[in-house]
């Protein structure tokens, strides 16, 4: 029980760090993306909630944990590649 509570606390902390990084990243690069910040945060939260809901519904009844993990790693690889090559 206490490990689960610790895991939830750390998970929430990681989400806050991710959001804070999205908000302050452009300032550190000297780029003003003020009009895009709300869009980035909206997309982040939508994808986060959809991912949680799909995981709750699909794993392990319809999809094996291992297959879901492999799919997420592949999806993450393409997401990071697209963000690196994004030209705004």
Order of alpha helices (4+ residues) and beta strands (2+ residues): alpha-alpha-alpha
